[in-house]
Amino acid sequence: MAKTLEYIADHLPRVTVDDVRRFSATVEIRDARAFAAELQVFVHERLEALELPQSLEVPERETLEQTLSRNAEALRADTRWVPGKSDIQRGRAVLLEAFDLPHNVPLSEFARLANKSRQQIYKDIESRRLLALNVGPRRQKLPDWQLDPVKQQLTQAVLKGVPEVDGWTLYRALSEPLEGLGGRAPVDAVSTDSVDDVTRVVFNVLGVH
């Protein structure tokens, strides 16, 4: 109860000189500032003498961690969401549409354009020097922007920086327009002098700091 009264007293507005002027018609006030201070003390003394019912107690302030925990609990669903058959079908359709875009070329074609053997391309994918997209055990394509040295440098920096993130997530982060790049995709916005800056923008999108 003492904490409740202390909370109320600490949150009362201060008595000001303008406040005490309202009494000038009924009492003679020689020192308005001193009178305001005395009135403030008087109010506090009267509050300390009060006994509030338990229902009016003011709860202690919760910590930031408690607030976040309470908010997270309110957002947590009773049952975990599981995609239905139609959701999976729509997701695969979107995946296949992106997979068949002209800039995504088969591994054998990428190897020819890069003047490398297929074995070397496989090794580069395995060591995360190249980004590859998969839609099945035997269907694999590579974005042809990696044939450009600067765009390849950006892609490698992202691949090395987030080894736990899957290829499709990285592909979208690199190829879709970003507000932080003026509505341009990272692979379109990057230049020789901006590889590090664009890489940081991509990491921010991926939630990596």
N, CA, C and O of each residue as an XYZ file, in Angstrom:
836
protein
N       0.812     -1.202      0.000
C       0.000      0.000      0.000
C       0.848      1.254      0.000
O       0.508      2.240     -0.653
N       1.971      1.218      0.745
C       2.851      2.388      0.787
C       3.382      2.713     -0.600
O       3.500      3.880     -0.975
N       3.702      1.658     -1.367
C       4.202      1.889     -2.713
C       3.139      2.525     -3.604
O       3.448      3.324     -4.489
N       1.884      2.157     -3.355
C       0.795      2.723     -4.148
C       0.680      4.217     -3.900
O       0.587      4.999     -4.846
N       0.685      4.616     -2.643
C       0.582      6.037     -2.305
C       1.802      6.805     -2.782
O       1.688      7.940     -3.246
N       2.973      6.181     -2.666
C       4.194      6.829     -3.141
C       4.132      7.049     -4.645
O       4.552      8.085     -5.160
N       3.589      6.032     -5.345
C       3.443      6.146     -6.805
C       2.531      7.313     -7.157
O       2.848      8.105     -8.045
N       1.390      7.425     -6.460
C       0.440      8.504     -6.739
C       1.070      9.857     -6.445
O       0.955     10.786     -7.245
N       1.729      9.970     -5.311
C       2.329     11.242     -4.916
C       3.402     11.684     -5.911
O       3.489     12.859     -6.266
N       4.218     10.724     -6.356
C       5.302     11.055     -7.286
C       4.790     11.473     -8.660
O       5.504     12.122     -9.423
N       3.555     11.101     -8.969
C       3.022     11.416    -10.289
C       2.019     12.561    -10.274
O       1.414     12.874    -11.299
N       1.842     13.184     -9.115
C       1.003     14.381     -9.067
C       1.749     15.562     -9.684
O       2.965     15.664     -9.518
N       1.058     16.454    -10.390
C       1.724     17.643    -10.932
C       2.161     18.570     -9.807
O       1.511     18.645     -8.764
N       3.258     19.269    -10.023
C       3.760     20.207     -9.018
C       2.818     21.387     -8.865
O       2.205     21.847     -9.829
N       2.714     21.872     -7.620
C       1.929     23.083     -7.361
C       2.769     24.286     -7.792
O       3.902     24.449     -7.339
N       2.218     25.116     -8.656
C       2.959     26.255     -9.201
C       2.463     27.569     -8.611
O       1.442     27.621     -7.926
N       3.212     28.624     -8.896
C       2.819     29.958     -8.436
C       1.468     30.345     -9.038
O       0.638     30.956     -8.366
N       1.255     29.996    -10.279
C      -0.034     30.287    -10.915
C      -1.168     29.558    -10.223
O      -2.289     30.063    -10.160
N      -0.883     28.368     -9.702
C      -1.924     27.615     -9.001
C      -2.380     28.339     -7.733
O      -3.574     28.392     -7.440
N      -1.419     28.898     -6.979
C      -1.788     29.499     -5.691
C      -2.466     30.852     -5.862
O      -3.092     31.355     -4.929
N      -2.348     31.439     -7.040
C      -3.001     32.737     -7.247
C      -4.527     32.629     -7.192
O      -5.218     33.626     -6.982
N      -5.037     31.432     -7.378
C      -6.486     31.240     -7.319
C      -7.032     31.478     -5.915
O      -8.233     31.680     -5.736
N      -6.121     31.454     -4.891
C      -6.554     31.699     -3.509
C      -6.442     33.170     -3.109
O      -6.820     33.534     -1.995
N      -5.934     34.011     -3.993
C      -5.664     35.409     -3.626
C      -6.920     36.188     -3.274
O      -6.841     37.199     -2.576
N      -8.065     35.740     -3.738
C      -9.305     36.452     -3.423
C      -9.803     36.153     -2.024
O     -10.626     36.893     -1.486
N      -9.315     35.080     -1.431
C      -9.801     34.682     -0.092
C      -8.742     34.779      0.993
O      -9.074     34.920      2.170
N      -7.464     34.706      0.612
C      -6.392     34.800      1.607
C      -5.311     35.746      1.093
O      -5.155     35.941     -0.112
N      -4.579     36.322      2.022
C      -3.474     37.190      1.648
C      -2.201     36.352      1.552
O      -1.791     35.727      2.530
N      -1.587     36.338      0.395
C      -0.382     35.537      0.148
C       0.796     36.490     -0.022
O       0.863     37.247     -0.990
N       1.742     36.442      0.954
C       2.884     37.338      0.899
C       3.973     36.803     -0.032
O       4.633     37.579     -0.724
N       4.163     35.473     -0.053
C       5.217     34.856     -0.878
C       4.597     33.690     -1.632
O       4.458     32.600     -1.076
N       4.222     33.902     -2.892
C       3.521     32.882     -3.674
C       4.373     31.629     -3.866
O       3.855     30.513     -3.811
N       5.689     31.807     -4.095
C       6.560     30.649     -4.327
C       6.661     29.774     -3.082
O       6.596     28.548     -3.175
N       6.819     30.403     -1.914
C       6.909     29.652     -0.665
C       5.582     28.969     -0.353
O       5.549     27.841      0.140
N       4.498     29.666     -0.645
C       3.182     29.093     -0.387
C       2.954     27.851     -1.267
O       2.385     26.861     -0.806
N       3.401     27.906     -2.535
C       3.256     26.761     -3.431
C       4.034     25.558     -2.906
O       3.554     24.426     -2.962
N       5.246     25.814     -2.392
C       6.053     24.727     -1.842
C       5.398     24.101     -0.625
O       5.372     22.879     -0.479
N       4.858     24.966      0.267
C       4.192     24.460      1.468
C       2.938     23.666      1.105
O       2.634     22.648      1.727
N       2.219     24.142      0.096
C       1.015     23.443     -0.330
C       1.365     22.074     -0.912
O       0.625     21.110     -0.721
N       2.490     21.989     -1.620
C       2.940     20.709     -2.166
C       3.223     19.719     -1.044
O       2.834     18.553     -1.121
N       3.909     20.196      0.011
C       4.197     19.343      1.163
C       2.903     18.900      1.836
O       2.764     17.745      2.239
N       1.971     19.818      1.950
C       0.693     19.527      2.585
C      -0.051     18.415      1.841
O      -0.605     17.507      2.461
N      -0.058     18.495      0.510
C      -0.730     17.469     -0.291
C      -0.078     16.103     -0.076
O      -0.767     15.092      0.061
N       1.251     16.084     -0.047
C       1.958     14.822      0.181
C       1.631     14.242      1.547
O       1.432     13.035      1.681
N       1.575     15.095      2.558
C       1.268     14.616      3.905
C      -0.120     14.003      3.972
O      -0.322     12.976      4.619
N      -1.075     14.634      3.304
C      -2.439     14.104      3.313
C      -2.517     12.762      2.565
O      -3.262     11.864      2.959
N      -1.734     12.641      1.479
C      -1.723     11.381      0.739
C      -1.143     10.245      1.582
O      -1.638      9.118      1.559
N      -0.087     10.568      2.323
C       0.546      9.550      3.160
C      -0.390      9.054      4.248
O      -0.240      7.935      4.740
N      -1.353      9.883      4.625
C      -2.294      9.503      5.676
C      -3.469      8.681      5.134
O      -4.261      8.137      5.904
N      -3.576      8.597      3.803
C      -4.681      7.859      3.198
C      -4.475      6.358      3.288
O      -3.344      5.877      3.355
N      -5.570      5.630      3.289
C      -5.531      4.172      3.192
C      -6.453      3.780      2.046
O      -7.676      3.847      2.166
N      -5.856      3.375      0.944
C      -6.638      3.014     -0.225
C      -7.084      1.561     -0.160
O      -6.365      0.715      0.371
N      -8.277      1.261     -0.700
C      -8.698     -0.140     -0.787
C      -7.773     -0.908     -1.715
O      -7.172     -0.336     -2.625
N      -7.665     -2.199     -1.476
C      -6.725     -3.030     -2.244
C      -6.992     -2.971     -3.739
O      -6.065     -3.093     -4.540
N      -8.254     -2.785     -4.122
C      -8.603     -2.771     -5.542
C      -8.007     -1.591     -6.276
O      -7.922     -1.605     -7.504
N      -7.585     -0.546     -5.529
C      -7.028      0.638     -6.163
C      -5.510      0.656     -6.168
O      -4.898      1.638     -6.587
N      -4.903     -0.427     -5.703
C      -3.443     -0.464     -5.691
C      -2.898     -0.383     -7.107
O      -3.447     -0.977     -8.036
N      -1.806      0.364     -7.258
C      -1.161      0.513     -8.558
C      -0.076     -0.553     -8.690
O       0.829     -0.598     -7.857
N      -0.137     -1.393     -9.687
C       0.868     -2.456     -9.827
C       2.247     -1.890    -10.120
O       2.384     -0.820    -10.713
N       3.265     -2.625     -9.695
C       4.630     -2.207     -9.989
C       4.878     -2.294    -11.486
O       4.285     -3.122    -12.177
N       5.764     -1.429    -11.984
C       6.071     -1.426    -13.406
C       6.808     -2.713    -13.786
O       7.750     -3.123    -13.109
N       6.368     -3.339    -14.873
C       7.047     -4.531    -15.330
C       8.293     -4.153    -16.120
O       8.388     -3.061    -16.679
N       9.228     -5.065    -16.152
C      10.462     -4.826    -16.882
C      10.202     -4.959    -18.382
O       9.165     -5.469    -18.805
N      11.174     -4.488    -19.182
C      11.055     -4.609    -20.634
C      10.953     -6.071    -21.044
O      10.189     -6.420    -21.944
N      11.721     -6.920    -20.382
C      11.686     -8.343    -20.701
C      10.306     -8.938    -20.421
O       9.806     -9.755    -21.194
N       9.692     -8.519    -19.298
C       8.361     -9.011    -18.966
C       7.324     -8.524    -19.970
O       6.416     -9.265    -20.347
N       7.470     -7.252    -20.405
C       6.539     -6.706    -21.395
C       6.628     -7.467    -22.698
O       5.602     -7.838    -23.269
N       7.858     -7.711    -23.189
C       8.044     -8.439    -24.442
C       7.522     -9.864    -24.330
O       6.922    -10.392    -25.267
N       7.754    -10.478    -23.179
C       7.286    -11.843    -22.969
C       5.762    -11.903    -22.989
O       5.171    -12.811    -23.573
N       5.132    -10.912    -22.338
C       3.664    -10.872    -22.307
C       3.096    -10.647    -23.702
O       2.110    -11.275    -24.088
N       3.729     -9.737    -24.463
C       3.255     -9.474    -25.825
C       3.440    -10.690    -26.733
O       2.582    -11.002    -27.559
N       4.573    -11.368    -26.565
C       4.828    -12.554    -27.375
C       3.826    -13.656    -27.057
O       3.373    -14.370    -27.951
N       3.484    -13.789    -25.785
C       2.514    -14.798    -25.365
C       1.150    -14.536    -25.982
O       0.433    -15.464    -26.358
N       0.800    -13.246    -26.082
C      -0.497    -12.888    -26.667
C      -0.546    -13.202    -28.161
O      -1.619    -13.458    -28.706
N       0.613    -13.183    -28.823
C       0.669    -13.441    -30.265
C       0.815    -14.922    -30.599
O       0.664    -15.320    -31.754
N       1.108    -15.734    -29.588
C       1.351    -17.148    -29.840
C       0.033    -17.880    -30.071
O      -0.889    -17.795    -29.260
N      -0.042    -18.590    -31.176
C      -1.258    -19.330    -31.504
C      -1.359    -20.592    -30.665
O      -0.347    -21.147    -30.236
N      -2.586    -21.042    -30.435
C      -2.793    -22.254    -29.644
C      -2.277    -23.492    -30.372
O      -1.788    -24.432    -29.746
N      -2.390    -23.482    -31.699
C      -1.908    -24.609    -32.490
C      -0.941    -24.115    -33.554
O      -1.106    -23.015    -34.081
N       0.052    -24.908    -33.869
C       1.053    -24.547    -34.861
C       0.455    -24.631    -36.267
O      -0.250    -25.582    -36.602
N       0.759    -23.597    -37.093
C       0.246    -23.594    -38.460
C       0.972    -24.617    -39.306
O       2.200    -24.696    -39.304
N       0.194    -25.391    -40.023
C       0.752    -26.396    -40.932
C       0.185    -26.127    -42.317
O      -1.034    -26.065    -42.480
N       1.054    -25.962    -43.332
C       0.538    -25.675    -44.674
C      -0.300    -26.825    -45.211
O       0.050    -27.994    -45.051
N      -1.407    -26.476    -45.847
C      -2.254    -27.484    -46.458
C      -1.740    -27.858    -47.834
O      -0.757    -27.298    -48.319
N      -2.413    -28.806    -48.452
C      -1.991    -29.274    -49.768
C      -2.013    -28.154    -50.793
O      -1.098    -28.041    -51.609
N      -3.054    -27.320    -50.760
C      -3.151    -26.216    -51.724
C      -2.057    -25.183    -51.490
O      -1.541    -24.603    -52.446
N      -1.691    -24.940    -50.207
C      -0.604    -23.997    -49.898
C       0.718    -24.496    -50.475
O       1.486    -23.720    -51.044
N       0.975    -25.774    -50.326
C       2.212    -26.361    -50.837
C       2.243    -26.292    -52.358
O       3.284    -26.006    -52.950
N       1.113    -26.552    -52.985
C       1.042    -26.506    -54.445
C       1.289    -25.097    -54.969
O       2.010    -24.914    -55.950
N       0.686    -24.094    -54.310
C       0.894    -22.708    -54.729
C       2.350    -22.300    -54.540
O       2.926    -21.616    -55.386
N       2.940    -22.723    -53.424
C       4.336    -22.394    -53.163
C       5.260    -23.005    -54.214
O       6.211    -22.364    -54.661
N       4.979    -24.233    -54.602
C       5.823    -24.887    -55.613
C       5.643    -24.222    -56.975
O       6.596    -24.116    -57.748
N       4.430    -23.778    -57.266
C       4.183    -23.102    -58.544
C       4.988    -21.815    -58.631
O       5.561    -21.505    -59.675
N       5.032    -21.060    -57.526
C       5.807    -19.825    -57.489
C       7.297    -20.129    -57.643
O       8.027    -19.407    -58.322
N       7.729    -21.212    -57.000
C       9.134    -21.617    -57.068
C       9.528    -21.976    -58.504
O      10.578    -21.561    -58.994
N       8.678    -22.742    -59.157
C       8.966    -23.151    -60.529
C       8.963    -21.968    -61.494
O       9.748    -21.923    -62.441
N       8.074    -21.017    -61.241
C       8.021    -19.823    -62.094
C       9.333    -19.049    -62.017
O       9.861    -18.610    -63.038
N       9.861    -18.883    -60.789
C      11.143    -18.194    -60.620
C      12.287    -19.032    -61.201
O      13.221    -18.495    -61.798
N      12.202    -20.334    -61.020
C      13.249    -21.239    -61.496
C      13.401    -21.151    -63.016
O      14.507    -21.289    -63.541
N      12.294    -20.921    -63.720
C      12.306    -20.902    -65.180
C      12.535    -19.522    -65.786
O      12.427    -19.354    -67.000
N      12.849    -18.541    -64.956
C      13.159    -17.218    -65.501
C      14.405    -17.296    -66.376
O      15.299    -18.096    -66.104
N      14.476    -16.474    -67.425
C      15.588    -16.574    -68.397
C      16.974    -16.420    -67.783
O      17.937    -17.007    -68.277
N      17.087    -15.627    -66.700
C      18.432    -15.421    -66.156
C      18.925    -16.600    -65.310
O      20.081    -16.616    -64.887
N      18.057    -17.582    -65.064
C      18.492    -18.787    -64.361
C      18.772    -19.864    -65.398
O      17.862    -20.343    -66.074
N      20.051    -20.240    -65.514
C      20.458    -21.150    -66.594
C      20.884    -22.504    -66.025
O      21.358    -22.576    -64.891
N      20.722    -23.573    -66.799
C      21.147    -24.901    -66.353
C      22.643    -24.933    -66.035
O      23.424    -24.141    -66.563
N      23.012    -25.847    -65.178
C      24.411    -25.927    -64.739
C      25.361    -26.114    -65.915
O      26.412    -25.477    -65.969
N      25.000    -26.981    -66.854
C      25.891    -27.238    -67.987
C      26.091    -25.973    -68.826
O      27.192    -25.719    -69.313
N      25.021    -25.176    -68.997
C      25.119    -23.938    -69.762
C      25.957    -22.908    -69.010
O      26.756    -22.190    -69.611
N      25.768    -22.842    -67.687
C      26.560    -21.910    -66.884
C      28.041    -22.267    -66.973
O      28.888    -21.381    -67.089
N      28.353    -23.549    -66.919
C      29.749    -23.995    -67.017
C      30.356    -23.573    -68.353
O      31.505    -23.138    -68.413
N      29.567    -23.708    -69.428
C      30.069    -23.313    -70.744
C      30.331    -21.811    -70.807
O      31.363    -21.372    -71.315
N      29.365    -21.011    -70.276
C      29.508    -19.558    -70.305
C      30.668    -19.089    -69.417
O      31.330    -18.096    -69.721
N      30.903    -19.807    -68.328
C      31.993    -19.443    -67.409
C      33.329    -20.034    -67.845
O      34.364    -19.757    -67.240
N      33.301    -20.850    -68.896
C      34.512    -21.516    -69.394
C      35.154    -22.376    -68.304
O      36.368    -22.365    -68.099
N      34.286    -23.121    -67.616
C      34.756    -24.034    -66.574
C      34.132    -25.409    -66.795
O      33.150    -25.557    -67.523
N      34.723    -26.401    -66.155
C      34.149    -27.744    -66.234
C      32.948    -27.847    -65.295
O      32.819    -27.077    -64.344
N      32.088    -28.795    -65.574
C      30.936    -29.003    -64.695
C      31.399    -29.406    -63.301
O      30.790    -29.031    -62.299
N      32.487    -30.176    -63.248
C      33.008    -30.594    -61.947
C      33.433    -29.385    -61.107
O      33.201    -29.344    -59.899
N      34.061    -28.395    -61.769
C      34.486    -27.200    -61.041
C      33.276    -26.399    -60.554
O      33.302    -25.837    -59.460
N      32.223    -26.350    -61.363
C      31.010    -25.638    -60.947
C      30.405    -26.328    -59.728
O      29.980    -25.664    -58.783
N      30.365    -27.650    -59.749
C      29.855    -28.390    -58.586
C      30.667    -28.063    -57.332
O      30.112    -27.859    -56.253
N      31.989    -28.018    -57.496
C      32.856    -27.698    -56.353
C      32.596    -26.279    -55.843
O      32.579    -26.047    -54.634
N      32.394    -25.335    -56.758
C      32.125    -23.943    -56.363
C      30.792    -23.826    -55.623
O      30.659    -23.036    -54.688
N      29.817    -24.611    -56.046
C      28.523    -24.604    -55.355
C      28.679    -25.190    -53.959
O      28.157    -24.651    -52.983
N      29.401    -26.292    -53.878
C      29.592    -26.971    -52.596
C      30.333    -26.083    -51.592
O      30.027    -26.091    -50.400
N      31.307    -25.321    -52.086
C      32.093    -24.457    -51.203
C      31.472    -23.065    -51.044
O      32.094    -22.175    -50.465
N      30.244    -22.873    -51.557
C      29.491    -21.625    -51.443
C      30.215    -20.451    -52.103
O      30.239    -19.333    -51.590
N      30.799    -20.753    -53.255
C      31.339    -19.691    -54.099
C      30.357    -19.313    -55.211
O      30.488    -18.272    -55.854
N      29.366    -20.193    -55.420
C      28.317    -19.930    -56.397
C      26.959    -20.265    -55.788
O      26.824    -21.205    -55.005
N      25.962    -19.476    -56.166
C      24.595    -19.712    -55.701
C      23.864    -20.573    -56.725
O      23.821    -20.235    -57.908
N      23.290    -21.683    -56.270
C      22.538    -22.573    -57.144
C      21.126    -22.746    -56.599
O      20.905    -22.702    -55.389
N      20.173    -22.943    -57.510
C      18.769    -23.132    -57.153
C      18.353    -24.554    -57.504
O      18.682    -25.071    -58.572
N      17.621    -25.176    -56.581
C      17.194    -26.553    -56.783
C      15.679    -26.662    -56.653
O      15.075    -26.006    -55.804
N      15.071    -27.487    -57.488
C      13.649    -27.813    -57.350
C      13.455    -29.325    -57.432
O      12.379    -29.808    -57.784
N      14.473    -30.033    -57.113
C      14.430    -31.491    -57.164
C      15.841    -32.023    -57.159
O      16.792    -31.260    -57.328
N      15.994    -33.313    -56.968
C      17.343    -33.898    -56.875
C      18.193    -33.715    -58.116
O      19.420    -33.720    -58.020
N      17.568    -33.551    -59.297
C      18.343    -33.465    -60.539
C      18.151    -32.150    -61.281
O      18.752    -31.945    -62.336
N      17.329    -31.260    -60.751
C      17.070    -30.006    -61.449
C      17.784    -28.881    -60.718
O      17.432    -28.546    -59.587
N      18.760    -28.313    -61.349
C      19.591    -27.287    -60.726
C      19.934    -26.213    -61.760
O      20.338    -26.514    -62.883
N      19.760    -24.953    -61.352
C      20.116    -23.830    -62.212
C      20.886    -22.797    -61.404
O      20.839    -22.782    -60.174
N      21.602    -21.927    -62.128
C      22.384    -20.877    -61.490
C      22.000    -19.532    -62.093
O      21.873    -19.435    -63.314
N      21.813    -18.502    -61.293
C      21.565    -17.160    -61.826
C      22.764    -16.689    -62.636
O      23.902    -16.741    -62.171
N      22.491    -16.224    -63.862
C      23.614    -15.867    -64.740
C      24.294    -14.558    -64.342
O      25.332    -14.210    -64.903
N      23.720    -13.826    -63.377
C      24.405    -12.594    -62.944
C      25.765    -12.912    -62.326
O      26.622    -12.034    -62.217
N      25.964    -14.181    -61.920
C      27.232    -14.563    -61.307
C      28.361    -14.654    -62.330
O      29.515    -14.884    -61.967
N      28.031    -14.474    -63.596
C      29.078    -14.400    -64.620
C      29.726    -13.028    -64.646
O      30.793    -12.850    -65.233
N      29.073    -12.047    -64.001
C      29.628    -10.696    -63.867
C      30.509    -10.664    -62.620
O      30.029    -11.012    -61.540
N      31.765    -10.266    -62.721
C      32.698    -10.318    -61.578
C      32.203     -9.565    -60.337
O      32.349    -10.059    -59.219
N      31.620     -8.378    -60.524
C      31.178     -7.593    -59.370
C      29.960     -8.242    -58.709
O      29.892     -8.332    -57.483
N      29.009     -8.691    -59.511
C      27.820     -9.338    -58.967
C      28.171    -10.678    -58.328
O      27.557    -11.094    -57.345
N      29.167    -11.342    -58.903
C      29.631    -12.587    -58.298
C      30.289    -12.320    -56.943
O      30.131    -13.100    -56.003
N      31.023    -11.218    -56.853
C      31.656    -10.856    -55.581
C      30.601    -10.599    -54.515
O      30.747    -11.030    -53.371
N      29.530     -9.891    -54.898
C      28.424     -9.649    -53.959
C      27.789    -10.965    -53.525
O      27.561    -11.189    -52.337
N      27.507    -11.826    -54.485
C      26.868    -13.112    -54.181
C      27.734    -13.952    -53.256
O      27.228    -14.566    -52.317
N      29.029    -13.983    -53.515
C      29.932    -14.754    -52.664
C      29.984    -14.192    -51.251
O      30.020    -14.947    -50.279
N      29.988    -12.866    -51.136
C      30.031    -12.247    -49.809
C      28.798    -12.623    -49.002
O      28.889    -12.889    -47.803
N      27.646    -12.644    -49.662
C      26.407    -13.020    -48.975
C      26.420    -14.505    -48.625
O      26.042    -14.882    -47.516
N      26.848    -15.345    -49.553
C      26.924    -16.788    -49.304
C      27.835    -17.105    -48.122
O      27.502    -17.941    -47.282
N      28.972    -16.442    -48.061
C      29.937    -16.694    -46.979
C      29.418    -16.157    -45.642
O      29.685    -16.731    -44.586
N      28.665    -15.039    -45.705
C      28.222    -14.393    -44.466
C      27.067    -15.081    -43.783
O      26.886    -14.933    -42.574
N      26.272    -15.839    -44.541
C      25.108    -16.510    -43.943
C      25.073    -17.974    -44.393
O      24.202    -18.360    -45.173
N      25.997    -18.777    -43.914
C      26.095    -20.168    -44.368
C      24.874    -21.018    -44.031
O      24.670    -22.074    -44.630
N      24.058    -20.563    -43.074
C      22.910    -21.360    -42.651
C      21.641    -21.057    -43.447
O      20.639    -21.754    -43.295
N      21.672    -20.026    -44.293
C      20.482    -19.614    -45.046
C      20.417    -20.361    -46.372
O      21.433    -20.513    -47.050
N      19.225    -20.827    -46.745
C      19.081    -21.621    -47.962
C      19.191    -20.765    -49.220
O      19.042    -19.543    -49.176
N      19.455    -21.436    -50.343
C      19.707    -20.749    -51.601
C      18.540    -19.923    -52.099
O      18.742    -18.829    -52.625
N      17.333    -20.417    -51.946
C      16.168    -19.680    -52.443
C      15.962    -18.373    -51.682
O      15.607    -17.354    -52.274
N      16.183    -18.406    -50.380
C      16.051    -17.185    -49.579
C      17.092    -16.153    -50.015
O      16.783    -14.967    -50.136
N      18.326    -16.606    -50.250
C      19.383    -15.702    -50.699
C      19.086    -15.163    -52.097
O      19.340    -13.995    -52.391
N      18.550    -16.021    -52.944
C      18.210    -15.601    -54.306
C      17.212    -14.444    -54.284
O      17.385    -13.455    -54.996
N      16.176    -14.571    -53.471
C      15.166    -13.510    -53.405
C      15.743    -12.241    -52.774
O      15.422    -11.130    -53.197
N      16.589    -12.413    -51.766
C      17.194    -11.240    -51.126
C      18.102    -10.487    -52.098
O      18.227     -9.266    -52.012
N      18.724    -11.200    -53.004
C      19.651    -10.576    -53.963
C      18.950    -10.037    -55.212
O      19.433     -9.090    -55.832
N      17.829    -10.627    -55.580
C      17.230    -10.311    -56.874
C      15.960     -9.474    -56.811
O      15.497     -8.992    -57.844
N      15.383     -9.288    -55.621
C      14.144     -8.516    -55.522
C      14.431     -7.073    -55.117
O      15.380     -6.819    -54.376
N      13.619     -6.120    -55.597
C      13.837     -4.699    -55.289
C      13.792     -4.427    -53.786
O      12.992     -5.015    -53.058
N      14.664     -3.529    -53.339
C      14.726     -3.165    -51.928
C      14.583     -1.657    -51.784
O      15.165     -0.886    -52.548
N      13.801     -1.253    -50.796
C      13.599      0.179    -50.559
C      14.911      0.871    -50.220
O      15.141      2.013    -50.619
N      15.773      0.169    -49.478
C      17.050      0.752    -49.077
C      17.998      0.998    -50.231
O      19.006      1.685    -50.067
N      17.690      0.447    -51.404
C      18.516      0.646    -52.599
C      17.752      1.413    -53.670
O      18.018      1.279    -54.865
N      16.804      2.212    -53.218
C      16.039      3.024    -54.153
C      15.134      2.221    -55.061
O      14.869      2.630    -56.191
N      14.653      1.074    -54.581
C      13.761      0.255    -55.383
C      14.474     -0.651    -56.372
O      13.831     -1.270    -57.220
N      15.787     -0.735    -56.273
C      16.547     -1.616    -57.155
C      16.933     -2.896    -56.421
O      17.057     -2.914    -55.196
N      17.119     -3.956    -57.187
C      17.594     -5.204    -56.601
C      19.083     -5.076    -56.303
O      19.785     -4.360    -57.018
N      19.588     -5.749    -55.267
C      21.015     -5.678    -54.940
C      21.932     -6.001    -56.121
O      22.947     -5.331    -56.315
N      21.584     -7.023    -56.912
C      22.463     -7.385    -58.030
C      22.451     -6.331    -59.130
O      23.371     -6.276    -59.946
N      21.416     -5.496    -59.160
C      21.365     -4.416    -60.142
C      22.006     -3.137    -59.604
O      22.507     -2.314    -60.370
N      21.982     -2.983    -58.293
C      22.491     -1.747    -57.691
C      23.988     -1.795    -57.405
O      24.628     -0.749    -57.298
N      24.549     -2.986    -57.280
C      25.941     -3.110    -56.853
C      26.907     -2.597    -57.919
O      26.673     -2.722    -59.121
N      27.995     -2.017    -57.432
C      29.079     -1.560    -58.307
C      30.403     -1.930    -57.645
O      30.428     -2.429    -56.519
N      31.474     -1.688    -58.338
C      32.791     -2.038    -57.807
C      33.047     -1.407    -56.440
O      33.663     -2.024    -55.571
N      32.575     -0.182    -56.255
C      32.841      0.552    -55.020
C      31.787      0.336    -53.930
O      31.939      0.826    -52.811
N      30.719     -0.399    -54.258
C      29.628     -0.496    -53.280
C      29.329     -1.920    -52.829
O      28.278     -2.168    -52.237
N      30.220     -2.847    -53.093
C      29.965     -4.249    -52.738
C      29.710     -4.397    -51.239
O      28.758     -5.065    -50.835
N      30.548     -3.784    -50.419
C      30.387     -3.911    -48.973
C      29.083     -3.282    -48.496
O      28.388     -3.850    -47.653
N      28.750     -2.111    -49.034
C      27.521     -1.428    -48.621
C      26.287     -2.229    -49.016
O      25.362     -2.375    -48.217
N      26.266     -2.744    -50.229
C      25.108     -3.517    -50.692
C      25.009     -4.832    -49.917
O      23.910     -5.301    -49.619
N      26.150     -5.418    -49.594
C      26.148     -6.648    -48.794
C      25.484     -6.405    -47.450
O      24.699     -7.231    -46.984
N      25.797     -5.270    -46.823
C      25.185     -4.945    -45.528
C      23.676     -4.769    -45.661
O      22.924     -5.165    -44.771
N      23.233     -4.178    -46.765
C      21.800     -4.015    -46.989
C      21.119     -5.385    -47.085
O      20.054     -5.599    -46.506
N      21.732     -6.288    -47.806
C      21.174     -7.652    -47.927
C      21.150     -8.346    -46.572
O      20.173     -9.013    -46.232
N      22.218     -8.193    -45.796
C      22.239     -8.804    -44.465
C      21.123     -8.244    -43.586
O      20.512     -8.982    -42.813
N      20.857     -6.942    -43.702
C      19.771     -6.349    -42.920
C      18.431     -6.964    -43.292
O      17.597     -7.227    -42.426
N      18.229     -7.192    -44.588
C      16.986     -7.821    -45.046
C      16.859     -9.237    -44.476
O      15.765     -9.688    -44.135
N      17.984     -9.916    -44.382
C      17.992    -11.287    -43.862
C      17.984    -11.341    -42.337
O      17.918    -12.419    -41.747
N      18.053    -10.161    -41.699
C      18.058    -10.121    -40.237
C      19.385    -10.490    -39.633
O      19.448    -10.936    -38.487
N      20.473    -10.305    -40.409
C      21.823    -10.618    -39.927
C      22.554     -9.318    -39.662
O      22.607     -8.447    -40.530
N      23.128     -9.175    -38.450
C      23.819     -7.930    -38.100
C      25.232     -8.229    -37.604
O      25.973     -7.308    -37.260
